[in-house]
């Protein structure tokens, strides 16, 4: 006789809380929304040399760099394929 395993039963009212893909995509969306808002309203990073030359870079460049690294980490953990027990 063989036994067919059934999927774990999840309370239908709170079952959506266990969907890790949803939380990962929400986290990635919020990170890039922060980059967008920083690009629109954030200050510039300015640098002035002793000779009087100044340069300016939007702060969204630095935020986007860290958002890229965080997106990679969240996607690797939250969107990975898992074996069902």
Helices and strands as residue ranges (DSSP letters): G 15-18, H 20-41, E 44-48, E 54-58, H 59-78
